[in-house]
Amino acid sequence: MIGTIVGLMVGFVFTRNIYGALLFAALGFFFYDRKRTAPVKITSEQLQASQALFFKTVFNLLGHIAKADGHISEDEVKLTEAYMDKMGLTPEHKREAIRLFKEGASAEFSLQACLADYRDLGIRSPNLSQMLLVYLTNLAMVDGVLHNREVEILRQVADSVGFSRTTFEQLLKMIGAQNSFAKNQQNNDLALAYAALGVTAETSDADIKKAYRKLMSQYHPDKLMGQGFPEEMIKSATERSQEIQAAYDVIKKSRP
C-alpha cells in the first residue's frame, strides 16, 4: 500500500485533480506494491533443501516429543511407524527417518539448535509450521494425555516460528477436536465439529465459512508442496483437509 499512497499524494500535488492522483496511485501500485506482495519464487534446489529440512525437523522432533515424558511408549512407536507407512517411504528413507527419530530422542539432542535450523523456513512458510505442530501434537496426544513437558516443547516450537500464545492455544484445541471428530465422525458430533473449525454455535454462517476456507487453504496440497512440504508426506495433509470438510458438512446440515 505504500506505493499506492505515495503515488496518490504525488499525483495530486502535480496534477491537482483526482484523476491524475488515481493514475499516479495505480503506477505506485504497479511498480512498488505489486512487487512487494508477489510470492517469492524458489528454485528447485531451494525446494529440495526445504523438503529435506522439513523431513529432518519432523522426525527429530517426533523423537524428542516421544521421549519427553521419560520413555517412548509402544503407541508412540506405532504412530510414528504409521506416519512412515502413509508416506510410502523407500527402505532407505525409512532408515533415515528412524535414525532421525532416535537422534531426537537421545540425551545429546539440542532442541534449540534444531529450531534454529528450521526457524527461517518455519517463519517463511507458516502452513508448514502448522503441519509440523499437527504431527507433533498427534504424537503427544496418542496416550490421551498432554504432559507438561510435551506442552512446553510444543510451545517452544510455536514460539520459534512466530506463533503467538493465543494462536498456539487455539491451534492445540483445534487439532485435538479434529482428531476426536475424525474418530467419531459416525456420531456427527456437532460440538466437536464446531471445535474442529475453531468456531462456536454462536458464530455466524459467514464467519464459519471464512474459518473453513482458511483451514482448507492451509492444508491445500499444492500450497504446502510449493513451500517445501515433502511429496511423500502429502497424504496426511489430505486426510486433515477431509476431516475439516466433514466437520463443515455436519455444521451446514445443522443450520437452517
C-alpha positions in Angstrom: 0.0 0.0 0.0 3.0 2.4 0.4 3.5 2.8 -3.3 -0.2 3.4 -3.8 -0.5 6.1 -1.1 2.7 7.9 -2.2 1.6 7.8 -5.8 -1.8 9.2 -4.8 -0.2 12.1 -2.9 2.4 12.9 -5.6 -0.2 12.7 -8.3 -2.5 15.2 -6.5 0.4 17.6 -5.9 1.5 17.5 -9.6 -1.9 17.4 -11.3 -4.3 19.0 -8.8 -7.1 16.7 -9.8 -8.5 13.3 -8.6 -7.9 11.6 -12.0 -4.2 12.4 -12.1 -3.9 11.3 -8.5 -5.5 8.0 -9.2 -3.2 7.5 -12.2 -0.1 8.0 -10.1 -1.6 5.7 -7.4 -2.0 3.0 -10.0 1.6 3.5 -11.1 2.7 3.3 -7.5 0.9 0.0 -7.0 2.2 -1.5 -10.3 5.8 -0.6 -9.8 6.2 -0.9 -6.0 3.3 -2.6 -4.1 2.7 -5.4 -6.6 6.4 -6.5 -6.5 6.4 -6.4 -2.7 3.3 -8.6 -2.4 4.1 -11.0 -5.1 5.0 -14.5 -3.8 8.7 -15.2 -3.8 9.6 -17.9 -6.3 12.1 -20.5 -5.2 14.3 -22.7 -7.3 14.0 -26.5 -7.5 17.2 -26.7 -5.5 15.8 -24.5 -2.7 12.6 -26.5 -2.8 14.5 -29.8 -2.3 16.6 -28.2 0.5 13.3 -27.1 2.2 11.8 -30.6 1.9 14.9 -32.2 3.3 14.9 -29.8 6.2 11.2 -30.3 7.0 11.6 -34.1 6.9 14.6 -33.9 9.3 12.8 -31.5 11.6 9.7 -33.6 11.8 11.4 -36.9 12.7 13.9 -35.2 15.0 11.1 -33.5 17.0 8.9 -36.6 16.9 11.7 -38.5 18.7 12.1 -35.6 21.1 8.4 -35.4 21.9 8.2 -39.2 22.3 11.0 -39.1 24.9 9.6 -36.0 26.7 7.9 -37.9 29.5 11.0 -40.1 30.1 10.2 -43.1 27.9 9.0 -43.9 24.4 5.7 -45.8 24.6 4.5 -48.5 22.2 1.7 -46.3 21.0 4.2 -43.5 20.1 6.3 -46.0 18.1 3.2 -47.3 16.3 2.0 -43.8 15.4 5.5 -42.9 14.0 5.6 -46.1 12.0 2.1 -45.3 10.7 3.4 -41.9 9.5 6.2 -43.7 7.7 3.7 -46.3 6.1 1.4 -43.5 5.0 4.3 -41.7 3.3 5.3 -44.9 1.4 8.9 -44.3 2.3 11.6 -46.3 0.4 13.6 -48.6 2.7 16.5 -46.0 2.6 14.2 -43.1 3.6 12.6 -45.2 6.3 16.0 -46.0 7.8 16.8 -42.3 7.7 13.5 -41.4 9.4 14.3 -43.9 12.2 17.8 -42.6 12.6 16.4 -39.0 12.9 13.8 -40.2 15.4 16.4 -41.8 17.5 18.7 -38.7 17.2 15.8 -36.6 18.5 15.2 -39.0 21.4 18.8 -39.0 22.5 20.1 -37.2 25.5 22.6 -35.3 23.3 19.8 -33.8 21.1 19.6 -30.0 21.2 16.1 -28.7 20.7 17.3 -25.1 20.4 19.8 -26.0 17.7 17.1 -27.9 15.8 14.6 -25.0 16.0 17.3 -22.5 15.0 18.0 -24.5 11.8 14.3 -24.6 11.0 13.3 -21.1 12.1 13.7 -19.3 8.7 11.8 -21.9 6.8 9.1 -22.0 9.5 8.6 -18.3 9.6 8.6 -18.0 5.8 6.1 -20.9 5.5 3.5 -20.8 8.4 1.4 -23.6 6.7 4.4 -25.9 7.0 4.8 -25.0 10.7 1.2 -25.7 11.3 1.6 -29.2 9.8 4.7 -29.7 11.9 2.7 -28.9 15.0 -0.1 -31.3 13.8 2.4 -34.1 13.6 3.9 -33.4 17.0 0.6 -32.8 18.8 -0.9 -36.0 17.4 2.1 -37.9 18.8 1.9 -36.1 22.2 -1.8 -36.9 22.5 -1.6 -40.5 21.4 -1.7 -41.7 25.0 -4.7 -39.5 25.8 -2.7 -37.1 28.0 -0.6 -34.0 27.2 2.2 -34.0 29.7 3.6 -30.6 30.9 7.0 -31.3 29.2 5.2 -32.1 25.9 3.2 -28.9 26.0 6.5 -27.0 26.8 8.2 -28.4 23.7 5.2 -27.7 21.5 5.1 -24.1 22.8 8.8 -23.7 22.1 8.3 -24.9 18.5 5.4 -22.5 18.1 7.3 -19.6 19.6 10.3 -20.2 17.4 8.2 -19.7 14.2 6.4 -16.6 15.4 3.1 -18.1 16.5 1.5 -16.1 19.4 0.5 -17.8 22.6 -3.2 -17.2 21.7 -2.6 -18.8 18.2 -0.8 -21.7 19.7 -3.6 -22.4 22.3 -6.3 -22.2 19.6 -4.3 -24.5 17.3 -3.8 -27.0 20.1 -7.6 -27.1 20.8 -8.4 -27.4 17.1 -6.0 -30.2 16.5 -7.4 -32.1 19.5 -11.0 -31.5 18.3 -10.1 -32.5 14.7 -8.6 -35.8 15.9 -11.6 -36.5 18.2 -14.1 -35.7 15.3 -12.2 -38.0 12.9 -12.6 -40.9 15.4 -16.3 -40.2 16.0 -17.5 -39.0 12.6 -20.3 -41.5 12.5 -21.8 -39.8 15.6 -22.0 -36.5 13.8 -20.9 -34.7 17.0 -21.8 -31.1 16.4 -19.9 -29.7 19.3 -16.7 -31.4 18.0 -17.4 -30.2 14.5 -17.5 -26.6 15.7 -14.3 -27.0 17.7 -12.6 -28.6 14.8 -13.1 -25.4 12.8 -12.2 -23.2 15.8 -15.7 -21.7 15.9 -18.8 -22.0 18.2 -22.5 -22.4 17.7 -22.8 -18.6 18.1 -20.5 -17.9 15.2 -22.3 -16.5 12.1 -22.6 -18.6 8.9 -20.3 -16.1 7.1 -17.5 -16.4 9.7 -17.8 -20.2 9.8 -17.4 -20.3 6.0 -14.4 -18.0 6.4 -12.8 -20.2 9.0 -13.4 -23.3 6.9 -11.9 -21.8 3.8 -8.9 -20.6 5.7 -8.2 -24.1 7.1 -8.7 -25.7 3.7 -6.2 -23.3 2.2 -3.7 -24.0 5.0 -3.9 -27.8 4.3 -4.1 -27.5 0.5 -1.5 -30.0 -1.0 -0.3 -27.7 -3.8 0.3 -24.8 -1.4 2.1 -27.0 1.1 4.3 -28.6 -1.6 5.2 -25.2 -3.0 6.5 -24.2 0.4 8.7 -27.3 0.8 6.3 -30.0 2.1 7.7 -33.4 1.0 5.5 -35.0 -1.6 5.6 -38.3 0.3 4.0 -36.7 3.3 1.1 -35.1 1.5 -1.4 -37.9 2.3 -1.5 -36.7 6.0 -2.4 -33.1 4.9 -5.1 -34.5 2.5 -6.6 -36.5 5.4 -6.6 -33.5 7.6 -8.5 -31.4 5.0 -11.0 -34.3 4.6 -11.7 -34.2 8.3 -12.2 -30.4 8.1 -14.6 -30.9 5.2 -16.6 -33.5 7.1 -16.8 -31.2 10.1 -18.0 -28.3 7.9 -20.6 -30.5 6.3 -22.0 -31.5 9.7 -22.3 -27.9 10.7 -24.0 -26.9 7.4 -26.6 -29.7 7.8 -27.4 -28.5 11.4 -28.2 -24.9 10.3 -31.4 -23.8 8.6 
